[in-house]
Amino acid sequence: MSVFRVEKTKGYTVMSNHHLRNHTLSLKAKGLLSQMLSLPDDWDYTLQGLAQINKESIDAIREAVRELERAGYIERSRERDERGCLRGTVYTIYEQPHAEPTPEEPTQEKPALDNPTLEKPMLDKPTLENPTQLNTESTKKRKRQSKDLSITDSIPFPSGFPDAPTQKRTETKESFERYRDLILENIDYDVLASDPHVDREQLDEIAQLVQETVCSTRSRIRVAGSDYPAEVVRAKLLKLNSEHIRFVMDCLKQNTTRIRNIRQYLLTALFNAPSTMSSYYTALVAHDTNDYGFITDYLSEFLRELRKESFGDALDKYFKLGSNLNQRDTIAVRKMVSGMLKLLYPDGDFGKEEVREVLTFALEMRRRVKEQLKKIGGMEFYDVNFSFVDNDSFEETFVSVPEQGGGKLIPDGMCNPGHIYTVSRGKSGMIGVYRLETQMLPGNGKLERTGLGTDREAKESTNTAFNYLKANANAISGNISTTSKDYIINYQDLNGIGITKHLALPTVIAICSVALSRPTVTGLAVLGDISISGTIMKVEDLANVLQVCLDSGAKKVLLPITSAADIGSVPSELVGAFSLIFYSTPQEAVFKALGVD
């Protein structure tokens, strides 16, 4: 019989053996989780740092982290400060799978970022060209089970790992993260990253170089063989926008000579971009047009002079932007309004109707960008109901894109499977419209909810819906699985009145719709709710609820049979504005909502 002897000396780590005996995890995931649990409590974790203390690449580490996330050992959430600004991704590590993810904190509709201040940044007098975009809230100290896995930050390494450089944790990490958010916002990183003509890897390298240079603690920084004060370099790099980044990347593509020091080359190009971009394109146009140099020079000078003026605040005199636009959306819309007004009315002679036309166009263009980001990034970009409010009449106008129906909250066209509209009383006591957008993924029967914040009653209502489906899904269809599929539902308060607690029936219909890949009938508003046993609940204040349905663009209303007795109290012209569809059971509600005879 073979005998194996293990000589144990020192350096022990005590951890749960749950993940080691989990046969669903790969060996890579088990090893990574064991390593992460063995590190001291005061260390910060990043994908780049983990890759440096292992032989695997960042992509391999990322896949292992995603596997642990799917298995429940790691939970990911977006951290926001008290003003609603994103401050990065937080990963929470568990020794055993976490049964139910903690819901994401609610985001504020219009985070205020006026006069931000930095809390003890370890920088030499940073000069900020656009301080209103800076997130100034300090990051809370992470505990052992809250590890930040952001790629862009550096990670200290414990001395126990061979060949790992020792690096002490400093207080510049908070400033590092804040400058990262500011830089990504200035260069419109999301838009650039979604452009198929942009090299994503090269874009990340440029963003990281700018970030590291801005956060440098040196008093002087060498650029193009000359030493400049760090404040000067920092100020010029913080002026960079998306056009400057495109300019630098175009120069890299056209360069055919050998570059020995690519870092210094990129830094020099970025440093000089604000000063040289206009002249570069002017010379390029003059070369391409040959005999039209005078015309192009005149036009270039005209456009250069226009850049000194801004009409971004012209809309404030007549209109106010809607609540669904976040800070980045607001900046993009104002820049587009300013550019369009300068091109169409360079003399500044424009009135309310001219501004309305340009503002509508700008909101439509920004929504198109947001719709594409929604397809790429998922639930993070689902606030696309852009609108503006008239300062005189207080009338709110919603801007839509032609291919997605009209401008009403409830569109006339066919919705995607899993998209449900419901009308009920919100937390503030007012009646509003709510939209549910659902995704289905392979999994083990979990329901993830976003947009509910910390509302306990709303969460209980969604749990009621999912528990009801677990017991009665087969009565609706055998294709609805609550064990092998995971469902993600985003709840949107379209009127900004607070989330409602009447979400059980809409949630049931939304899950059945996406599971069966069958959309609801066009222009449908779902009314009513159910209990855990399937009992139908009548609609309270039916007349006012139907009035909100009419104002929101609903053409058909799914109504519980228990509310039929209240039809007599509703004005006949209001009743006649809809096609009323009655239901007596939750199963019948699902069938009629999906148009199944």
N, C-alpha and C positions, 0 to 999 in steps of 0.2 A: 504494500500500500504506500502511495506517495505521501510524503509529509511536507507541508509548506510552513516555513517559519518566517514571521514578519518581525523585524526588529524596529520597535517604536522608540523614538527618542524625545522629540519636542515638536512644537508648532502644530497643535491640534485645533480643529474647528468642530464645534458641536452644532448640529443642524438636524432637522427632521429628515427621515429617510423616505418620506412619502413620495417625493419626485423620483428618487432612485428606484423605487419599485413600481413606478407608473409605466406600464408597458406601452402606452400610447405615445410617449415622448421618445424622440430620437436621442441617440447617445450624445450628439452635439448640444442639444437643448439641456439635457441633464447636467453635462459638464459645465456649461455656462452658468446655469442657475446655482450650482454648487460653488463655483468660483465667486459669483456675486454675493452669495450669503456668507462667504468666508472673509470678506473684506471688512475693515474697521468701520464703525458707524459714521465717522466724520469725513469719509472720502466721497468725492463726487464721481459719478459714472457718466461716461459718454460712449457712443459707438466707436468713435475714433480711438479713445483711450483703451477700450477693451480689445480693439484690433491690434494695438501696439504691444499688449502684454500676451498676445496669443499669435499663433501662426496664421490664423484665418484672416481673410480680408474683412473690410467693413460690411460688404454685402452679405457675407456668410454670417457675421454677427447679427446683422439686421434680420435675416431669416430666422435665426434661432430665437431672437427676441420676439418676433411675430408669432412663432410657434408657441412660446411660453405665454404670450398674451391670449392666443386662442384657447389654450388649455386652462386659463384662469390663474396662472401663477404671477402674471404681470398685468396690471391695470393701467390704461393710458387715459389721460384727461388733459384738457386745455386749461391752463391756469389763467385767471383774470384778476386784475386788481379791483379795488372798490369803485373805480371809475369805468370799468368795463373793458379795459384795454388788455389784449392778449399779451402774456408774458412768457410764453413757451409751453412746451409739453412736459408734463410730470408723469413719471412712471412709478407706480407703487408695486413693490415686490412682496409676494406672500410665500411662506413655506408650504402652504397647502392651497389648492385652488379656491379662489374666492367665488362664492355662489352667485352673488348679484352685484354687478358693478355699481359704484356710487354714481348717481346722476350728476351731470355737468352743472356747475353753478350758473344761474341765469345771467345773461349778458344784458347790460344796459343798452338802451336804444340809441342814445347819442352821448357817448362818453365825452366828458369835458376835459380838455387838455390845455386849458389856458394857463400860461405862466408856469410851466413845469420847473421843478428844481431837482437837482441830483443830490442824493443822500450819500455824502462822503465818497465821491468818485476819486479814485487814485489816479488822477490825470492832471497834467500841467495846464491849467487854465484853458479848457477846451472852448473853442469858438463854435457856436451852433448857428448855422444859417437858417434853420427851420425848426426852432425849439418847440413849436406847437405840436409837432408830430412825435415828441419824445415821451415815452412812457417813464414816468418818474417814480413810480412806486417801488419800494425796495422789495426784494425777494425774501420770503421767509426762509429761515434755516431748515434744511431738509433733515428729517429723521432717517433712521435706518431703512425703513420701508418706503421712503419716497426719494427715489434716485432719479436725477435728471439725465436723460439719455440723449441730449442734443448733440449733433455731430460737430457743431462749430466751436464748442468749448473744449479746452484742454483738460486732461485728467491727471491728477497726481497718482503715483504708483507706490504701493507699499514696498518696503525694502525686502520683503520675503520673496519677491519674484526676481528671477535671474535676468540680468541685462536690462532691467527696467530703470529708467532714470528717476531719481528722487526729486519730487517737486512739492513744495509746501503750498498749502491753500492760502490765497491772498484775498483781500477784500475788493479787488478789482473785478471780480466775477459779476457782480451786480451791474456795474457800469458797462462791462463787456456785453452783457445780454441786452441792456437798454439801447446801446449803440447799434447792436445787430438789428433790432426791431426798427430803429430809425432808418438805417441804411436800406434795409429791404423795402421799407415803405417809400423812401425817396426814389428808388430805381424801379418801382412797380414790379417787384420780383415775380408776383403771381402771373402778371400779364406776360412778362418775358419768358417765364418757364413754360407757359402754355403755348408759346409760338413754336410751331414745328421747325422753323428755319433757324432757331437759336440752339446752340450747343449747350445742353443743360449742365454737363460736367464743367465746361469752360465758364459758364455763368456762375456756378457755385465757387469755383476757384477765384474769380474776380471779386465776388462778394466777400469771401473770406479774407482776401488780401486787403481790401479796403477796411474791413473790420479790424484786422490785426494792426494795421498802420494807424488808424484813428485812435485805438486804445493803447498805443505804444507809450511807455513812460519815459522815453528819451526826451531830452531837451531839444535836440536837433536830429533831423532825419535826412539822410542822403538820398537825393533824387537827381538822376542824370549827371552824376559826378559832382554835384554841388550839395553843400549842407544848408538846409533851410530850417528855420525855427519850426518846432513841432506844431505850434499854433497855426502857422501859415499852411502847412501841409494838411492839417486836420480840417481847416476851414474850406480848402479847395475840394477835398474829397467829400465833404458833406454837402457840396453843391451838386454832386453828380445826380443825374436823372437817367431815365431809361434810354433817352436818345444818346447821351454820352456813352453809355454801355454798348449800345449798338454800333456807335462810331468806332470804339476801341476794338470790338470784335471784327468789324469790317476791315480795319487796318491790319489785324492779325491774319485774316484770310488772304489779303493782297500781298503781304510781305513774303518775299522769296529768299531772303538772305538768312544765314545761320544766326540764331540768337543764342549766345552763350549763357547769359544770365536772364532767364525768362521772367524772374520775379522783378528785377530792376526794370526790365523793358516794360512790363505791364504797369508797374507803379509810375514810371515816367509818362506813359501814354494816358493813364487815368489823371495824373496831375495836370497835364497840359490839355486835356480834352475840353474843359469849359472855354479855354482861350483859343484853341485852334480849330474846333469843329466847324464853325461857321465859315472860316476862310478856306478850309479844306473842301467843303462842298461847293463853295462858290467857284474855286479854281477848277473843280471837277466838272461842274456844269459849263463853265466857260470853255474848257477843253473840248467837251463833247459837242458843243454848239458852234464852235469855230468862229464864224463871222458874227455871232450874236452876243459877243462878249459885253458890249455896252449895255444891252438890254438886261442881260442876266446880272451884271454888276448893279444896275439901277434897282432891279427887283430885289436882289439880295440885301442891298442897303436899306430899302424900304422895309423889308421884313425884319431886319436887324433892329431898326428903330421901333418897330411895333412891339418887339420883345421887352422893351423898357416899360411898357404900359400893361396894366392888368385890368380887365373888366370882370373879374371873377365875382366881385361883390355887387355887380349891377342887378342881379336877381333879387337881392335882399330888399330892394325898394318896393317890389311888387309881390314877391312870392316867398314862401318858406318851404324848405325841403321836408319830405315826409319822414316818419319815424323809422322806417325800415332801412334807411341808408345809414351804414356805419361810417366811421371816420374816413376810411380809405375811399368809400364810394363818394362821399361828399367832396373830397379833394379832387377826385377824377372828374366829377360833374362840373365843378367850378372851373377847372382848367379847360374843359371842353367848351363851356359857355364863354369863357374869356377869349379863347382862340377863335371861335365862330363869330363872335361879335366884332372882334378886331378885323377879321377878313371881310365880313359883310358890311360893317359900318365903321370903317377906320376913322371917320370924323367924329364918332361918338354920338351921332344923331339917331337915336333909337328910342322907342317908347315901350309901353307895357306889352302890346301884342307882338312886337318884334322879339322881346325877351321871352315871351311865352312860347313862341315857335322854336326858338333856339334851345330853350330849356327842355322842351318836350323831346327834341331830337337828341340832346345830350343824355337824358335819362334813358331813352330807348337804346342808344349805343352802349351805355354802361350796363344796362340790363342784359344785352347780348353777351357782353364779356362775362357777366355773372352767371348766365345760363351755361356757358361753356365751362367755367370753373366748377359749377355744380356737378356737371357730368364727370369731371376729373377728380375733384376733391370730395364729393359726397355731401354729407349733412352740414358741413361747416359753411357752405355757401348757399343755403336754401332760402335766405331772405332776399327775394327778388321782386317783391311787390312795391316798386318804386312809385312815388307820388309827390305832388307839390300842392301847397295850400295857398289860395289867393288871400293876400293880406286885407283886402277890402271886404270881400263877401264870405271869407272863411270856408269857401268851397274847396274840397279836396279832390284833385284829379289824379287818377291812377293811369300810369303809362304802361302800355303793353307792347308786345311785338306782334306784328300781323299774323305770323304763322301759329301763334298760340291763342287765338281767339280775341275777343273784345277786351275793353278796358274795365269791365266789371270784376268784382272780387270772385264771383263764380262764373267761369267762362262758359260760352255756348258750345264750344267744340268738345270733342271727345278727350277725356282725360286719360292719363296713363294708368295702368293697373295699380291699385293701392293708393290712389289719390282720392280722398274723400273730403267733402265739405259738409260741415254741420253748423247749425245755428242754435245757440243756447245762451243762458245767462252766465256772465263771467264772474270772477271773484269780486270785482268792483260793484256788482249789482246791475250793470248795464248789459244789454243784449248785443252780442257780437257774432262774427263769423270766424270759424276755426277750420284750418286745413290740416289734413293728415297725409303725409307722404311716407310710403312704406317701401322697404327693401327686404328681400328674402335671400338668405345666405345658407350654405351648408353648415350644419352645426349639430347641437344636441338638445334643442328645444329651449332656447332662451329668448326673452323679450327685452330688448334694449330700447329705452325711451329717451328722447332729447326734446328740449324745449319746455319741459314741465317745471324746471327749477327745483325748488324745495316744497312745492305744494303737495301736502300729504293726501288730501282728498282726491286730487287728480291722479296721483299714482295708484291709490287704492282702486279707483275706477278702471284703470287700465289692467291692473292685476285681476279684477273681476272678469273682464273680457277674456283674458288669456286662460284663466282657470275654467271658464265656461266652455271655451273651445276645446280644452283638453278632454272634457267629459262628453262633448256633443259634436265634435268635428265630423265624425263618421255619419251623423244624421244629415249633414249638409253635403259632403262629398268625401269619397275615399282618398282623394288626391290632396287633402289638406293634412299636413303632418305637423304635429306639435312636439315631436321627439327627435327627428332627424334634420330639422330646419331651424335656423335662428331668424328672428324678425327684428328689424330696426325701424322704429316709427318716429318721425319728427312731427311734433305738434306745434302749429304756428297760430299765434293770436294775431289775426289780420287787422283788427281794429285797435289793438293796444289797450284793451280794457282789463286785462288779467285773464289767466287761464280758467277754463270752466271745469267743473267736476262731473259733467254729464258726458263722459267719453267712452262708456262701456260698449254701447251699440255701434257707434262709428268705428271703434277699434276692431270689433268683430268683423264688420263689413270690410274694413281695410285689409285685414289679414287674409280673409277669404278671397278678396279680389286679387291680391298679389300672388297668393298660392295657386289660384286657378288661372292666372294670366288673363283675367277678364276685367275690363274697365266697367265702371258704373255708367248708367244711362246719362246722356248729355244734360247739363244744366240742373243736376239733382242736388238738393239740400236734404240731409238726413236729420230728422227730428226725433226726439224721444230717447229713452234709455232703458236698460234692463238690469235686473238683479242677478246674483250669482246662480239662482235657480231658473232663470229665464223669464221671470215675471216682467211684463210690459208696464212701463211707467208713462203716464200721460204727460203732455206738454203743458207747462204752466204759462199763463199769460199768452195764449195762443195768438191773439190778434196782433200784439206787438211783435211777436216772433215772426209771423208771416209778413209783417210790414218790412222787417229787416231783410227777410228772404227776397222780397220784391226789390228793395233798394240795392241789394247785392247782385242782382242779375239772375237769380234762380228762376227756372222755367217749370221745374217739377219738384214736388215736395213729398218725401217719404214720411208718412204720418201714422202714429199708432192708432189702432181702432178705438182705444180708450178715450181719445180726444175727439171722436166724432160728435159727441154730445155738445162740445163747445163750439162747433161750427156755426151754430145759430147766433152766437155773440160776435161773430166776425162780419164786417161789412161785405155785402154781396160782391161789390166790384173788386175787393181784395181776394175773395175766394175764387172769383172767376179769372184771376190773373195767373193761376197755376193749374197744372194737372196734378190733382191730389192722388197719391198712391197710398192706400191703407194697408197695414199689416197687423196680424194678431199674434205672431210668434217670431222669435229671433230668426229662425230658419226661413220663414216667409219674407222677413225683411231683407235677408241676404239675397234670396232669389229675385225679388222684385227690384232691388237696387242694382243688381247685375244684369237685369233684363232677361232673366230666365223664366219662361212661361211654365 
